[in-house]
Amino acid sequence: MKILVIGNGFDLAHYLPTSYNHFMGVMAAIEKLPDGKDEIGFDELFVELAESEKWFFDRTKELYSTDSMKFRSETIKTIKEKLKVNTWYRYFHKHLEIDTWIDFETKIGEVLEGFSLIYEKIDGFIKKGKNLRFPIKIMIDGEANGFIRLSQKEFDLLEIFGLLIDNDDGEVSVQLAPNIITEGSLPTESWIEIKSDFLSWYERELYGLNLDKLLKKIKYQLNDFVEIFDLYLSSIISAFNPNGNLIYLNDIFDGLMHLYSFNYTSTYLKLYPKSENDGANVERVHIDYLHGKAGNISKKLVLGISELPSEILKQHKAYGFVKYHQKLFNNTDYQFLSENQKAQSVISNYAGTPNRDEVVEVLIWGHSLDESDQEYIKEIFSFNEGKASQGPVKVKIFFHNEASRFAQIANLLHILGKTLVERWMKKGWLKFEPVPDIYALNTQKPTHQIQDALYEFEPNLKIERDQPVL
């Protein structure tokens, strides 16, 4: 029995622009578009990306009918309007160090942790017997009696997420405190006014930050950001139609019974609708979308963190930010191998003898094996315990280049531990294999994958991407 598990790398291997940087690049292009355009094409949304990632988008243009792409102006207008008011987009747009969706999820955790610290600082101020008055007096990166000290990052959170009162110019109102020494290295002390809606009051007495209301606001904004991403996938990425039928990957797709997708797209169904061998429709393959499906209102996207970063957040039940809550609430296909009846039947009937033919072969393509999905990774490697030299479950992991294989092994060691990973590799239950070269297979042209692999593993190497390698 063959099972395929795919992540975002599956889409990227097919030169579909679904990375975090692709998404944010298109959002920046949409922000710059003039209002009232009736027809929007590929070049208008991807022109800057096509220059900065020429090696990627040259292949995209060869594989897909980009010249005939037309995007609905109503959809683009909707995205543009949402971007104007979305605080998460403002936050992510400011943080240029985010490169991947894993980094994106990490930043969500950092924001929540930052608000937890702000809450604790205000609460600690009160517990020390200090009188809290409105407006709250806050010092940035300094110390003084009667002031709450915040770091610049914490102040930025209050500003970006719209918790501070604006002045007439729309700028945050920061007022200097009187009679404060500002000479030398001491910072200027000031106070800021947090909007009263996000403060806790009792009988007109101010006693802290209303964390519940704050979390509700930023969760609503995160939901709206996810809707923007959903529109990108369902309205823009879905418009990428291949120039012709892609070569069917017999070694991977023949005999495939089940596909578990961490992606939100339907790339597999769209690009490989039929088998070249028997013409059977690929719908016989059962597909579960573990993190939701773009454009499907009944299976909304899961985009969050693996666990709440502080006890304060747990006390305030901020579970709407974590993936496992979202999967349950959004009605995604969160069941996995343990609930796969056919796979369990193969495993339970396996005699552990060398002549046993039927095993469960799990192929993993395009997943980083990061700890954000560690519950699934642990489940895959929970089998074969107590078995003889051959187990009923075999795992093959496809890697893009040596850098990705290095990271995948490191992630497995971090999640599973040295003993288990070594055992699986020694027994031959776990193997690594280069990912199929989709571009070369469908164009009969070299992709210079050697240069790409070397460049990503060691970016300081003096290699031109388009220079032939012998």
BAKE-996555 format. One record per residue (C-alpha): residue number from 1; x, y, z. Coordinates in pm, whole numbers, padded with zeros to 5 digits, always signed. Example, Ala and Ser with C-alpha at 12.3 -4.5 7.8 and 13.67 -1.06 7.14 Angstrom:
! BAKE-996555
+-----+--------+--------+--------+
:   i :     px :     py :     pz :
+-----+--------+--------+--------+
:   1 : +01230 : -00450 : +00780 :
:   2 : +01367 : -00106 : +00714 :
+-----+--------+--------+--------+
***
This chain:
! BAKE-996555
+-----+--------+--------+--------+
:   i :     px :     py :     pz :
+-----+--------+--------+--------+
:   1 : +00000 : +00000 : +00000 :
:   2 : +00142 : +00336 : -00105 :
:   3 : +00070 : +00661 : +00083 :
:   4 : +00193 : +01007 : -00024 :
:   5 : +00239 : +01293 : +00222 :
:   6 : +00298 : +01633 : +00062 :
:   7 : +00393 : +01977 : +00190 :
:   8 : +00450 : +02315 : +00029 :
:   9 : +00766 : +02185 : -00138 :
:  10 : +00543 : +01977 : -00368 :
:  11 : +00392 : +02295 : -00514 :
:  12 : +00732 : +02464 : -00533 :
:  13 : +00879 : +02161 : -00711 :
:  14 : +00613 : +02224 : -00976 :
:  15 : +00720 : +02591 : -00993 :
:  16 : +00401 : +02729 : -00844 :
:  17 : +00464 : +03051 : -00645 :
:  18 : +00327 : +02942 : -00308 :
:  19 : +00614 : +03034 : -00076 :
:  20 : +00575 : +03301 : +00190 :
:  21 : +00794 : +03542 : -00008 :
:  22 : +00589 : +03482 : -00324 :
:  23 : +00267 : +03560 : -00139 :
:  24 : +00402 : +03875 : +00024 :
:  25 : +00558 : +03989 : -00305 :
:  26 : +00224 : +03966 : -00483 :
:  27 : +00050 : +04143 : -00196 :
:  28 : +00300 : +04431 : -00228 :
:  29 : +00230 : +04444 : -00603 :
:  30 : -00146 : +04455 : -00540 :
:  31 : -00101 : +04746 : -00300 :
:  32 : +00071 : +04943 : -00579 :
:  33 : -00191 : +04872 : -00846 :
:  34 : -00396 : +05176 : -00949 :
:  35 : -00765 : +05160 : -00871 :
:  36 : -01014 : +05089 : -01145 :
:  37 : -00813 : +04850 : -01360 :
:  38 : -01045 : +04616 : -01548 :
:  39 : -00789 : +04358 : -01656 :
:  40 : -00496 : +04233 : -01450 :
:  41 : -00244 : +03988 : -01590 :
:  42 : +00047 : +03778 : -01469 :
:  43 : +00315 : +04043 : -01530 :
:  44 : +00137 : +04304 : -01321 :
:  45 : +00134 : +04080 : -01013 :
:  46 : +00462 : +03894 : -01058 :
:  47 : +00691 : +04138 : -01241 :
:  48 : +00919 : +04213 : -00944 :
:  49 : +00929 : +03851 : -00831 :
:  50 : +01009 : +03741 : -01187 :
:  51 : +01318 : +03963 : -01171 :
:  52 : +01436 : +03874 : -00821 :
:  53 : +01374 : +03499 : -00869 :
:  54 : +01438 : +03477 : -01240 :
:  55 : +01560 : +03117 : -01223 :
:  56 : +01226 : +03010 : -01068 :
:  57 : +00984 : +03215 : -01276 :
:  58 : +01155 : +03139 : -01607 :
:  59 : +01058 : +02779 : -01543 :
:  60 : +00709 : +02881 : -01429 :
:  61 : +00654 : +03061 : -01759 :
:  62 : +00764 : +02758 : -01957 :
:  63 : +00542 : +02515 : -01769 :
:  64 : +00228 : +02730 : -01739 :
:  65 : +00020 : +02953 : -01970 :
:  66 : +00115 : +03275 : -01793 :
:  67 : +00061 : +03496 : -02101 :
:  68 : -00311 : +03422 : -02105 :
:  69 : -00364 : +03468 : -01730 :
:  70 : -00630 : +03720 : -01632 :
:  71 : -00728 : +03782 : -01272 :
:  72 : -01068 : +03917 : -01167 :
:  73 : -01048 : +04284 : -01078 :
:  74 : -01318 : +04238 : -00810 :
:  75 : -01101 : +03982 : -00628 :
:  76 : -00790 : +04198 : -00652 :
:  77 : -00988 : +04496 : -00520 :
:  78 : -01115 : +04288 : -00227 :
:  79 : -00760 : +04180 : -00139 :
:  80 : -00636 : +04540 : -00167 :
:  81 : -00905 : +04670 : +00068 :
:  82 : -00831 : +04399 : +00323 :
:  83 : -00458 : +04473 : +00313 :
:  84 : -00519 : +04838 : +00401 :
:  85 : -00666 : +04755 : +00741 :
:  86 : -00504 : +04425 : +00836 :
:  87 : -00266 : +04467 : +01128 :
:  88 : -00097 : +04128 : +01080 :
:  89 : -00007 : +04221 : +00725 :
:  90 : +00147 : +04545 : +00856 :
:  91 : +00344 : +04345 : +01112 :
:  92 : +00471 : +04083 : +00866 :
:  93 : +00549 : +04348 : +00604 :
:  94 : +00777 : +04520 : +00856 :
:  95 : +00968 : +04203 : +00946 :
:  96 : +01185 : +04134 : +00643 :
:  97 : +01371 : +03846 : +00809 :
:  98 : +01075 : +03610 : +00755 :
:  99 : +01160 : +03371 : +00472 :
: 100 : +00936 : +03066 : +00512 :
: 101 : +00593 : +02971 : +00641 :
: 102 : +00769 : +02816 : +00942 :
: 103 : +00922 : +03159 : +01018 :
: 104 : +00575 : +03308 : +00975 :
: 105 : +00430 : +03074 : +01236 :
: 106 : +00719 : +03151 : +01471 :
: 107 : +00640 : +03523 : +01444 :
: 108 : +00279 : +03460 : +01547 :
: 109 : +00413 : +03300 : +01865 :
: 110 : +00647 : +03594 : +01923 :
: 111 : +00359 : +03842 : +01896 :
: 112 : +00151 : +03649 : +02148 :
: 113 : +00447 : +03620 : +02383 :
: 114 : +00511 : +03994 : +02348 :
: 115 : +00156 : +04082 : +02451 :
: 116 : +00185 : +03838 : +02744 :
: 117 : +00494 : +04026 : +02866 :
: 118 : +00320 : +04364 : +02832 :
: 119 : +00026 : +04229 : +03033 :
: 120 : +00258 : +04093 : +03302 :
: 121 : +00452 : +04419 : +03327 :
: 122 : +00137 : +04622 : +03382 :
: 123 : +00004 : +04362 : +03625 :
: 124 : +00338 : +04356 : +03809 :
: 125 : +00333 : +04734 : +03835 :
: 126 : +00000 : +04714 : +04016 :
: 127 : +00109 : +04433 : +04247 :
: 128 : +00403 : +04646 : +04365 :
: 129 : +00148 : +04885 : +04510 :
: 130 : +00181 : +05137 : +04230 :
: 131 : -00121 : +05344 : +04139 :
: 132 : -00218 : +05296 : +03776 :
: 133 : -00349 : +05612 : +03619 :
: 134 : -00478 : +05697 : +03274 :
: 135 : -00296 : +05768 : +03052 :
: 136 : -00054 : +05489 : +03138 :
: 137 : +00302 : +05622 : +03160 :
: 138 : +00543 : +05404 : +02965 :
: 139 : +00916 : +05441 : +02915 :
: 140 : +01085 : +05277 : +02618 :
: 141 : +01417 : +05109 : +02702 :
: 142 : +01472 : +05308 : +03021 :
: 143 : +01392 : +05314 : +03391 :
: 144 : +01217 : +05563 : +03616 :
: 145 : +00986 : +05560 : +03916 :
: 146 : +00620 : +05571 : +03828 :
: 147 : +00676 : +05443 : +03473 :
: 148 : +00619 : +05104 : +03312 :
: 149 : +00923 : +05000 : +03112 :
: 150 : +00868 : +04848 : +02767 :
: 151 : +01117 : +04741 : +02507 :
: 152 : +01102 : +04898 : +02162 :
: 153 : +00959 : +04571 : +02026 :
: 154 : +00679 : +04574 : +02281 :
: 155 : +00598 : +04936 : +02202 :
: 156 : +00593 : +04847 : +01831 :
: 157 : +00338 : +04575 : +01899 :
: 158 : +00103 : +04822 : +02066 :
: 159 : +00146 : +05060 : +01775 :
: 160 : +00120 : +04815 : +01483 :
: 161 : -00180 : +04631 : +01620 :
: 162 : -00371 : +04954 : +01676 :
: 163 : -00392 : +04967 : +02054 :
: 164 : -00267 : +05325 : +02088 :
: 165 : -00465 : +05644 : +02053 :
: 166 : -00387 : +05835 : +01733 :
: 167 : -00354 : +06209 : +01701 :
: 168 : -00521 : +06420 : +01432 :
: 169 : -00256 : +06319 : +01176 :
: 170 : -00317 : +05950 : +01229 :
: 171 : +00015 : +05911 : +01410 :
: 172 : +00049 : +05753 : +01753 :
: 173 : +00017 : +06016 : +02025 :
: 174 : +00333 : +06008 : +02237 :
: 175 : +00357 : +06279 : +02501 :
: 176 : +00671 : +06382 : +02685 :
: 177 : +00662 : +06363 : +03059 :
: 178 : +00749 : +06696 : +03231 :
: 179 : +01062 : +06759 : +03436 :
: 180 : +01250 : +06454 : +03313 :
: 181 : +01627 : +06450 : +03261 :
: 182 : +01705 : +06381 : +02894 :
: 183 : +02076 : +06455 : +02891 :
: 184 : +02354 : +06204 : +02832 :
: 185 : +02263 : +05845 : +02753 :
: 186 : +01933 : +05850 : +02938 :
: 187 : +01636 : +05808 : +02699 :
: 188 : +01355 : +06057 : +02686 :
: 189 : +01071 : +05945 : +02911 :
: 190 : +00722 : +05964 : +02773 :
: 191 : +00377 : +05822 : +02812 :
: 192 : +00143 : +05672 : +02561 :
: 193 : -00232 : +05635 : +02571 :
: 194 : -00366 : +05285 : +02519 :
: 195 : -00720 : +05293 : +02386 :
: 196 : -00957 : +05262 : +02679 :
: 197 : -01139 : +04972 : +02508 :
: 198 : -00832 : +04756 : +02577 :
: 199 : -00802 : +04848 : +02943 :
: 200 : -00978 : +04686 : +03238 :
: 201 : -01193 : +04912 : +03449 :
: 202 : -01389 : +04852 : +03767 :
: 203 : -01610 : +05125 : +03909 :
: 204 : -01411 : +05379 : +03706 :
: 205 : -01085 : +05251 : +03850 :
: 206 : -00818 : +05140 : +03603 :
: 207 : -00653 : +04814 : +03697 :
: 208 : -00478 : +04673 : +03393 :
: 209 : -00474 : +04559 : +03036 :
: 210 : -00780 : +04375 : +02906 :
: 211 : -00594 : +04080 : +02757 :
: 212 : -00910 : +03893 : +02656 :
: 213 : -01031 : +04182 : +02442 :
: 214 : -00683 : +04232 : +02296 :
: 215 : -00653 : +03863 : +02200 :
: 216 : -00999 : +03871 : +02047 :
: 217 : -00899 : +04166 : +01829 :
: 218 : -00576 : +04018 : +01699 :
: 219 : -00739 : +03675 : +01643 :
: 220 : -01007 : +03842 : +01429 :
: 221 : -00732 : +04016 : +01234 :
: 222 : -00544 : +03686 : +01190 :
: 223 : -00863 : +03527 : +01055 :
: 224 : -00885 : +03811 : +00804 :
: 225 : -00520 : +03763 : +00706 :
: 226 : -00591 : +03392 : +00647 :
: 227 : -00883 : +03494 : +00423 :
: 228 : -00644 : +03709 : +00219 :
: 229 : -00410 : +03412 : +00181 :
: 230 : -00705 : +03190 : +00086 :
: 231 : -00802 : +03438 : -00187 :
: 232 : -00445 : +03433 : -00315 :
: 233 : -00448 : +03055 : -00347 :
: 234 : -00804 : +03008 : -00471 :
: 235 : -00809 : +03303 : -00715 :
: 236 : -00447 : +03354 : -00825 :
: 237 : -00259 : +03025 : -00785 :
: 238 : -00559 : +02831 : -00915 :
: 239 : -00525 : +03024 : -01244 :
: 240 : -00192 : +02855 : -01323 :
: 241 : -00281 : +02607 : -01597 :
: 242 : -00007 : +02387 : -01745 :
: 243 : +00078 : +02426 : -02113 :
: 244 : +00023 : +02054 : -02159 :
: 245 : -00012 : +01729 : -01970 :
: 246 : +00274 : +01677 : -01730 :
: 247 : +00466 : +01352 : -01747 :
: 248 : +00310 : +01104 : -01509 :
: 249 : +00547 : +00999 : -01228 :
: 250 : +00493 : +00624 : -01235 :
: 251 : +00737 : +00541 : -00956 :
: 252 : +00548 : +00766 : -00716 :
: 253 : +00186 : +00767 : -00831 :
: 254 : +00134 : +00408 : -00948 :
: 255 : -00051 : +00215 : -00681 :
: 256 : -00110 : +00528 : -00472 :
: 257 : -00408 : +00472 : -00243 :
: 258 : -00405 : +00769 : -00007 :
: 259 : -00267 : +01123 : -00012 :
: 260 : -00229 : +01340 : +00297 :
: 261 : -00180 : +01704 : +00206 :
: 262 : -00037 : +01972 : +00432 :
: 263 : -00096 : +02208 : +00140 :
: 264 : -00410 : +02413 : +00088 :
: 265 : -00406 : +02369 : -00290 :
: 266 : -00536 : +02093 : -00519 :
: 267 : -00215 : +02077 : -00722 :
: 268 : -00197 : +01697 : -00741 :
: 269 : -00552 : +01661 : -00875 :
: 270 : -00506 : +01944 : -01122 :
: 271 : -00168 : +01847 : -01266 :
: 272 : -00207 : +01467 : -01261 :
: 273 : -00575 : +01401 : -01339 :
: 274 : -00525 : +01061 : -01503 :
: 275 : -00282 : +00772 : -01513 :
: 276 : -00096 : +00728 : -01842 :
: 277 : -00095 : +00353 : -01791 :
: 278 : -00460 : +00267 : -01748 :
: 279 : -00645 : +00597 : -01788 :
: 280 : -00803 : +00555 : -01444 :
: 281 : -00919 : +00877 : -01287 :
: 282 : -00698 : +00987 : -01002 :
: 283 : -01005 : +01047 : -00784 :
: 284 : -00971 : +00684 : -00674 :
: 285 : -00689 : +00817 : -00455 :
: 286 : -00839 : +00930 : -00127 :
: 287 : -00714 : +01279 : -00037 :
: 288 : -00718 : +01434 : +00310 :
: 289 : -00639 : +01805 : +00350 :
: 290 : -00489 : +01810 : +00698 :
: 291 : -00468 : +02190 : +00719 :
: 292 : -00777 : +02281 : +00519 :
: 293 : -00841 : +02351 : +00153 :
: 294 : -00832 : +02687 : -00026 :
: 295 : -01169 : +02804 : -00152 :
: 296 : -01356 : +02551 : +00063 :
: 297 : -01573 : +02730 : +00315 :
: 298 : -01641 : +02409 : +00508 :
: 299 : -01270 : +02329 : +00549 :
: 300 : -01109 : +02663 : +00632 :
: 301 : -00733 : +02701 : +00637 :
: 302 : -00526 : +02619 : +00943 :
: 303 : -00251 : +02873 : +00996 :
: 304 : -00111 : +02912 : +01344 :
: 305 : +00133 : +02787 : +01605 :
: 306 : +00184 : +02441 : +01754 :
: 307 : +00146 : +02547 : +02117 :
: 308 : +00077 : +02859 : +02326 :
: 309 : +00410 : +03014 : +02436 :
: 310 : +00306 : +03121 : +02789 :
: 311 : +00094 : +03015 : +03085 :
: 312 : -00080 : +03353 : +03077 :
: 313 : -00218 : +03274 : +02731 :
: 314 : -00334 : +02931 : +02847 :
: 315 : -00511 : +03088 : +03143 :
: 316 : -00691 : +03321 : +02901 :
: 317 : -00773 : +03025 : +02673 :
: 318 : -00612 : +03171 : +02361 :
: 319 : -00633 : +02835 : +02184 :
: 320 : -00773 : +02985 : +01865 :
: 321 : -00413 : +03059 : +01763 :
: 322 : -00297 : +02696 : +01782 :
: 323 : -00326 : +02447 : +01498 :
: 324 : -00495 : +02167 : +01690 :
: 325 : -00781 : +02395 : +01796 :
: 326 : -00816 : +02530 : +01441 :
: 327 : -00822 : +02178 : +01293 :
: 328 : -01105 : +02077 : +01522 :
: 329 : -01297 : +02402 : +01475 :
: 330 : -01241 : +02430 : +01098 :
: 331 : -01350 : +02071 : +01030 :
: 332 : -01029 : +01976 : +00849 :
: 333 : -00930 : +01618 : +00762 :
: 334 : -00710 : +01583 : +01067 :
: 335 : -00724 : +01202 : +01092 :
: 336 : -00397 : +01034 : +00997 :
: 337 : -00232 : +00690 : +00974 :
: 338 : -00372 : +00554 : +01299 :
: 339 : -00725 : +00604 : +01161 :
: 340 : -00643 : +00468 : +00813 :
: 341 : -00821 : +00133 : +00817 :
: 342 : -00647 : -00017 : +00513 :
: 343 : -00303 : +00081 : +00642 :
: 344 : -00384 : -00058 : +00985 :
: 345 : -00500 : -00381 : +00824 :
: 346 : -00170 : -00419 : +00636 :
: 347 : +00028 : -00343 : +00952 :
: 348 : -00168 : -00582 : +01174 :
: 349 : -00149 : -00865 : +00919 :
: 350 : +00221 : -00822 : +00861 :
: 351 : +00403 : -01133 : +00975 :
: 352 : +00746 : -00976 : +00989 :
: 353 : +00893 : -01239 : +00756 :
: 354 : +01130 : -01164 : +00466 :
: 355 : +00886 : -01302 : +00206 :
: 356 : +00603 : -01073 : +00311 :
: 357 : +00511 : -00860 : +00006 :
: 358 : +00255 : -00604 : +00119 :
: 359 : +00386 : -00319 : +00332 :
: 360 : +00280 : +00040 : +00392 :
: 361 : +00512 : +00265 : +00191 :
: 362 : +00496 : +00626 : +00308 :
: 363 : +00643 : +00878 : +00062 :
: 364 : +00706 : +01230 : +00194 :
: 365 : +00749 : +01506 : -00065 :
: 366 : +00799 : +01873 : +00013 :
: 367 : +00762 : +01867 : +00391 :
: 368 : +01036 : +02018 : +00608 :
: 369 : +00961 : +01777 : +00896 :
: 370 : +00964 : +02074 : +01130 :
: 371 : +00842 : +02034 : +01488 :
: 372 : +00529 : +02240 : +01414 :
: 373 : +00385 : +01916 : +01270 :
: 374 : +00565 : +01684 : +01508 :
: 375 : +00252 : +01491 : +01610 :
: 376 : +00220 : +01360 : +01253 :
: 377 : +00592 : +01282 : +01227 :
: 378 : +00585 : +01089 : +01554 :
: 379 : +00283 : +00895 : +01431 :
: 380 : +00459 : +00791 : +01107 :
: 381 : +00756 : +00657 : +01304 :
: 382 : +00549 : +00497 : +01581 :
: 383 : +00523 : +00171 : +01386 :
: 384 : +00767 : -00120 : +01344 :
: 385 : +00832 : -00140 : +01717 :
: 386 : +00925 : -00492 : +01821 :
: 387 : +00936 : -00614 : +01460 :
: 388 : +01202 : -00837 : +01308 :
: 389 : +01456 : -00725 : +01049 :
: 390 : +01181 : -00602 : +00817 :
: 391 : +00894 : -00385 : +00933 :
: 392 : +00547 : -00328 : +00785 :
: 393 : +00609 : +00047 : +00736 :
: 394 : +00873 : +00193 : +00505 :
: 395 : +00937 : +00566 : +00471 :
: 396 : +01097 : +00744 : +00176 :
: 397 : +01169 : +01116 : +00209 :
: 398 : +01232 : +01323 : -00104 :
: 399 : +01481 : +01606 : -00071 :
: 400 : +01529 : +01908 : -00297 :
: 401 : +01902 : +01944 : -00237 :
: 402 : +02171 : +01863 : +00017 :
: 403 : +02072 : +02160 : +00231 :
: 404 : +01713 : +02036 : +00262 :
: 405 : +01826 : +01676 : +00333 :
: 406 : +02060 : +01810 : +00603 :
: 407 : +01771 : +02003 : +00762 :
: 408 : +01526 : +01712 : +00736 :
: 409 : +01764 : +01475 : +00915 :
: 410 : +01831 : +01737 : +01183 :
: 411 : +01457 : +01786 : +01235 :
: 412 : +01398 : +01411 : +01267 :
: 413 : +01677 : +01382 : +01524 :
: 414 : +01528 : +01673 : +01719 :
: 415 : +01175 : +01526 : +01722 :
: 416 : +01241 : +01151 : +01739 :
: 417 : +01584 : +01122 : +01897 :
: 418 : +01906 : +00960 : +01777 :
: 419 : +01818 : +00601 : +01873 :
: 420 : +01495 : +00576 : +01675 :
: 421 : +01626 : +00753 : +01363 :
: 422 : +01942 : +00541 : +01353 :
: 423 : +01738 : +00222 : +01397 :
: 424 : +01507 : +00307 : +01106 :
: 425 : +01797 : +00391 : +00877 :
: 426 : +02001 : +00083 : +00975 :
: 427 : +01702 : -00142 : +00914 :
: 428 : +01639 : +00019 : +00575 :
: 429 : +01295 : +00140 : +00684 :
: 430 : +01392 : +00504 : +00624 :
: 431 : +01551 : +00623 : +00299 :
: 432 : +01618 : +00956 : +00130 :
: 433 : +01589 : +01020 : -00243 :
: 434 : +01627 : +01331 : -00465 :
: 435 : +01297 : +01488 : -00564 :
: 436 : +01191 : +01437 : -00929 :
: 437 : +01308 : +01718 : -01156 :
: 438 : +00971 : +01833 : -01286 :
: 439 : +01112 : +02097 : -01520 :
: 440 : +01366 : +01867 : -01683 :
: 441 : +01115 : +01585 : -01720 :
: 442 : +00861 : +01806 : -01897 :
: 443 : +01089 : +02025 : -02108 :
: 444 : +01388 : +01795 : -02167 :
: 445 : +01605 : +02085 : -02053 :
: 446 : +01860 : +02077 : -01770 :
: 447 : +01765 : +02283 : -01467 :
: 448 : +02121 : +02317 : -01335 :
: 449 : +01997 : +02151 : -01019 :
: 450 : +02359 : +02103 : -00914 :
: 451 : +02414 : +02478 : -00902 :
: 452 : +02088 : +02537 : -00718 :
: 453 : +02174 : +02272 : -00461 :
: 454 : +02525 : +02408 : -00405 :
: 455 : +02403 : +02767 : -00395 :
: 456 : +02136 : +02698 : -00131 :
: 457 : +02367 : +02481 : +00079 :
: 458 : +02657 : +02728 : +00063 :
: 459 : +02546 : +03065 : -00081 :
: 460 : +02900 : +03206 : -00075 :
: 461 : +03019 : +02971 : -00347 :
: 462 : +03115 : +03150 : -00669 :
: 463 : +02861 : +02980 : -00899 :
: 464 : +02654 : +03131 : -01174 :
: 465 : +02315 : +02960 : -01188 :
: 466 : +02308 : +02951 : -01569 :
: 467 : +02667 : +02834 : -01607 :
: 468 : +02689 : +02473 : -01731 :
: 469 : +02827 : +02220 : -01487 :
: 470 : +03016 : +01922 : -01634 :
+-----+--------+--------+--------+
***
